[in-house]
Amino acid sequence: MTTPVDGSTAPVQDAVPEAIDAAALPADLQDERLIASHGVSGAISAFTSRLRSGDLGSVPVVVGLVIIWAVFQVANSSFLTSRNLVNLTLQTSSIGVIALGIVLVLLLGEIDLSVGSVSGLAAAVMGVTFVNEGWSLVVSLLAAVLLGVVIGLFYGALYTRFGVPSFVITLAGLLGFLGLQLLVLGKKGTLNLPFDSGIVKFATQSFLSPALAYGLVAVVVAAYVLSRLRNRAARAKAGLSAAPTTVIAIKAAALALVLLIPVIVLNGDRGVSSMFLLFVLLVVATDFMITKTRWGRSVVAVGGNVEAARRAGINVRMIYLSVFAACATFAAVGGILAAARLVAVGQSSGGTDTNLNAIAAAVIGGTSLFGGRGSAYSALLGALVIMSISNGLALLSLDSSIRYMVTAGVLLIAVTIDSLSRRSRQAHGRA
């Protein structure tokens, strides 16, 4: 009850209605209410509604990946064999790890053009200190990764302290760290890593046993079901709309198929590589950091509107510093994995198209160039697309010029879809 301005105690109508029109709710809450009230049909309706409004998520890249695989399988029946797909996972891992860092800086609406040079420099530091200087492998790896952290903090400091655009900072880094890489490698320019070293064995010879791979699938699906059931119970206890158990069961079954089919195929040859598993674990951990932690929500907020984030009390400077540091660290780890897979470090490490492939993977995977929208899984899907094109064209013995043009076309299509979907989301209130 409220009191009239004239001081009388007669009851008046409350200013806020008890029931709020569902159409006035945010889009996500509308989807949750629809799923809770209509179950599977509601989930389908919510999904189609998001697509119509331009909230495409990972749909374009998944459809594109299916088309790419179908075309290459028709052109060469060896493409989808277990042996070739195992090779594809090995090729994807290093680029994918580097792309993870690009996803983070793109979430801020920034860019890092030097990830290729940083990855090559980290590989050179690891190789030279381990092979030539006699350092232990662990110390060499830590030195290379720490170098990535320092470089990222240096970028972040320049950006936050002096306001130098990230494009300029990282372009200078691309050139400067390439020169430093050549200096570290010395006159020979190339060195081979010992075949019996732990890092080489990990990248080339370490594969999960079939039993362990299937066990991991079971653990992941069980963890997903328990997580969703706990979330459902918590929402129900709070009086909020909650997804029916039928929807949870269907999603769990879909997840099991998505994980089980690749494992079955890969086990037809050497199995799931430890290096690819490391990449997937990094994707899952990064996704958790983005979606479930205060830091991740702050990153998305800064990328969406930096001034609004600052006024909301977010330490914007710390966010920029941490994201640039994370990006350079992922670049260093990716460079180490690439060198270990090739069993060598050289002047071309991190060069050629490493830089462009990592950036293209993040964008093709669905991370917006406009900031504030993306997922760690963009790195996984985008890297699979990029390396599938490279792998498929190599099987067809086509020139690298064709690969560059095809990749350019796919990248252009991805950016165009992102721009159009962004306009549609804004028109439908989902931006």
N, C-alpha and C positions, 0 to 999 in steps of 0.2 A: 504494500500500500504506500502511496506517496501523499504528501500534504500539499494542498493548494497554496498558491502564492499569497492569497488573502488571509491565511492563517487558520481557516476552518479545518475541522477534522473529518469532513465528509470524505468517504473513499472515492478515489478516481481511478480510471483505467490505467494500468501499468503501461509505461512507454514501450517496453520490449515485449513482443508477443511470445507466448510459450512455445509455439511451434514455428519452426523456420522452414520456409519453402525449400524443398530439396533442390530446386533449380538455382537457389542462391548459394549452395554449398560449393566449395572448391571442387575441381574436377576429380581429384583423387578420392575425396570423401564420397562423391557421388558414385564412383566405381565401387568402393567398398560396400556402400549401402545396397547397390544393385546386386552384387555377388552374394551378400548375406541374405537377401530376401528371395533371390531366384536361383541360387545355386549355380549349376553348370551353365544353364541358359543365360543367367546373369553375367557370368564370367565371359561368355562368348560375346554378349551384347556390349560389355564394357570394352573388350578388346577391339571389336569392330568400330566402336565409337571413337576410341583413341586413334585408330588408323584414319578414319574419316576426318578427324580434326588435325591431322598432320603429326601426331605423336607416334612416329613409326618405330622408334626403338631400334632393335637389331634386325628387324624384318628385311630391309633392303639388302644388307650384307649377307644374311643367311641365304636369301633367294639367289643373290649373285654368286655365292660360293657353290650352291647346287648346280647352277647353270654352267659355271666354269668347269666343275668336275665332270659334268655330263658331256660337255663338248670335248674335253681332253680324253675321256674314256672312249668316246666314239672314234676320235682320231687315232688313239693308241691304246689298245686293250691292256697295256702294262701299267697304265696310270693308277688305277685303283687296286693294284695288287698289294698284298701285305708288305712285300719288300720295298716297294716304292713309297708307300705311305709311312713306313718307318723312317725312310730317308727324309721324307717331307717334314716329319716332326723334328728331326735333328736340325734341319735347315731353318725351321721356323723359330726355334728356341731363342737364339741369340738376338735376332732382329726383334722378336716379340718382347724380350726383356727391355731393349732400348726403347721400343714403342711405348712401354708402360710409363716411362718418364715423360715422353711427349704428351701422353694423355693428361698427365697432371698439369703441365704448363699450359696446355690448351684449355683446361678447365678454368684457368685464370685469365684466358683471353690473350696469353702471351705465346712466345715461340722460342725454341732453342735450335739454332741452326748448326750447332757445333757438336752434337752428340756423336757423329761419326768420328771426328778428330779426337774427342775425349775417349771414346772406346778404343781407338788405335793407340793412343798414348798410354792408357791403362794397361793394355796388352803388352806394349813395349816395356813398360816398367816392370811388370810381372816377369816377362821373359828374360830381360837382361839381368835383373837382380837374382833370379833363380838359377839361370844357366851360367851366366858369365861371372857373377859376383859370389855365387855359392851360398846365397841365403837359403834358409829353409822355405819350403813351398808355402807354409802357412803365413810366414812373415811377408813373403813376396805378394801373396794374395791380399793380405791386409793393407800393405803399402799401396797397392794399385786401387783398392776400393776407397781408402782414405783420401787418395789423390782426387777421386771423383767428388767426394764430399767437400773438400777444400775448394775445388773449382766452382762447384755449385754455390757455395757460400760467397765466393768472390763475385759471381754474377749477381746474386741477390743483393749484396752490399752496394754494388755499382748502381743497380736499378733503384733501390730504395733511398740511398744516400744522395745520389746526384741526378736521379731521374733520367738516366740514359736509357733509351728504348732497348728492349730485350733483343730486337732484331739486330741492332748495331753491336750490342755487347757480344752476342753469340756469333755474329758474323766475324768479328775480330777474333773471337776464340777459335773459330774454325781454322783460320789461317795461322794464328799464333801457336796453337797446340799441335797442328800438323807439323810446323817447323820444329817444335820441341820434340815431337816423336822421332823425326829424322835425326835430330841431335842425339837422342838417347840411344838409338839403334847403331849409330856410328857409321863408319865407312862401309862395312859389309852390308848393312841394310837389311839383312835377313838372318834369323836364327831359328833352328829347329828345337822343339821341345822334346824331352825324353819320352819315348813311347811308354816306358814303365812308370812314369810319374803319375801321381794320384789324380791330377786335374785332367790329364789326357785320358786315362782309363775311365774317369767319370763321364767325360764327354763322348767317348767313342765306343766303350765296351760295357758300360754299366746299364743293365736292363732289369726290370722287375720280373720276378717269376710269375707265371700265370696265376698261381694261387694267391700271391700277394696282390696282384692287380685286381682280381675279382673281389678279394677281401676289401680293398680300398673302395671299390664301387659300392659294396654293401654298407660300409661305414658311412660314406658320404650320403647315401639315400636315407639311412636310418637317422643320421644327424639332422637332415633336412626335415624329416617327418616329425621328430621330437621338437625341433625348433618351431615349426608351424603349429603344432598342437599346444605348446606352451604359450605361444603368442595368442592363439585362439582362446585359451582358457583365461588369460590375463584380460583380454578385451571383453570377454563375456562377463567377467567379474566386475569390470568397471562400467558395465552397462552399454558398451559400444558394440557396433555391428561386427560380426565375426564370420569368416568364411566357413561354409559347411565342411564337414569331414570328407564328403564326396569330392569336393573340389581339391582338397589337400591330397587325397588318394590319387586322383587323376594326374595332378602335377608331379607327385612322387613317381608314378609309373612312367611318365614322360621323361623325367630326369634319369631314371634307371635305364631307359632305352638309349637316351643320348650318350650316356657313359658306357653302357655295356657293349653296344655295337662296335664302337672304335676299338675297345679293348679286345674284343673277339678277333677283329681283323688284324690288329697289330700283333696279337699272340700267334697269328699264323706264320710270322717270321721271327724276328728277334724279341718282340714284345714291346712294352712301353719303356722308353728310355728314361733313365734317371734325370737326364738334363731337361727333357720335356716336362717331366713331373715337377721339377724345380720351378720351371716357368709357370706352370699351372698354379702351383702353390703361391707363387709371388702374385699372380693375378687375383687369386682368392683373397689373399691378405690385403692387397691394395684396395680391392673392392670393399672389404670390411672397413678399412680405414676411411674410405670416402663416404660410405653410407651409414656407418654405425658409430662414428666417433665425432666428437665436437670439432676436432681438427678438420675432418673431411667436410663436415657441413659448413665450416668457415671457408674452406677453399671454394666450394660451390657458390657461397654467398658473395665472396670477393669477386669471383668471375662473373657473377650476374650483375652486381652493381657495387663497385668498390666504395663509393661514397656512403651508400646506405649501410654497407657492412661496417664501415668505420664508425658511423653514428650509432650503430647497434652495439658498439663496445668490442668489436673484434680487433685483435692486434694484427693489423694488415701487414705491417713490416715483417713480423714473424712468419706470417703465412707465405709471403713471397720468398723469404730466405729459405724456409723449409722445403718449399716446392722446387726451387731451383737446385737445392742441394740433393733432393731426392732424384730429380731428373738426371743430374750428372752422375750420381751414384749408380743408377740403373744403367746408364751408358757404359760406365766402367765395368760393371758385372757382365753386360752383354758382350763387350769387347774381349773379356777374359774367356768367356764361353766360346766365342767364335774362334779365337786363337787355339783353344784346346781342341776344338773339333777338327781344325785344319792341321794341327800338330806343328804349327809354325807361327812366327811373328815376323812381319816384314813391313816395308814402306807402304804397301797397299792395304795393310790392316786398318779397318775402319774407313777406308777410302772407297773409291769407285761409287757405287750407288747405296752404300750403307745408310748415309744420312737421309737421302730422299726416301728410301724404302721404309725407314722407321717412321718418318713423318707421314708418309702416305698411308702406312698401316693404321696409324691412329685415326686419321681422318676417314679413310675408307671403312674402318670398323664402326664409325658412328659418332665419334667425338666431334662436337661442334667447334668450328673455327671462331665462333662469336663469343665463346666462353660460357661457363656456368652450366654446361650440359654435356654429359659423357659418362662413360663407364670404363672400368678397368678391363672388362671383357672386350672392349673395342680393340685393345691391343692383340688379344688372342685371335679374334675373328679377322681383323685386318691383316695381321701377319700371315694367317693361313691363306687369305686371298692373294696377297702379294707373292708369297713363296709358291703357291699353287700355279700361278701364272709362269713364274720362272722355271719351276720344275717341269711343268707340262710342255713348255716351248723347248726346253732342253731335250726332252724325250723325242720331240718331233724334229730335232736337229735344226731348228730355226735360228737365224742370226740374232744376236743380242739387240740389234736395232729394232726388231719386231717386238721384243719384250719391253723395251722402253716405251714404244708407241702404244702398246696395249695397256701397260700400266698407267700411262698418262691419260688414256681414254677412261679407264676405270676410275681414276682419281677425279677427273673432271665431272663424271656422272655423280660420284658420291658427294662432291661439294655442291653441285646443282640441286640434288635431292635435299641436302641439308638446308640450303637457302629457301627452297620452296616449302619444306615442312615447317621451317621457322615462321614464315609468313602465315601459314595455315594455323599454327598453334597460337600465334598472336591474335588472329581473327576469332578463334574459338576460346580464347581465355586460358590456354594451357601453356603459354610461354613461360 
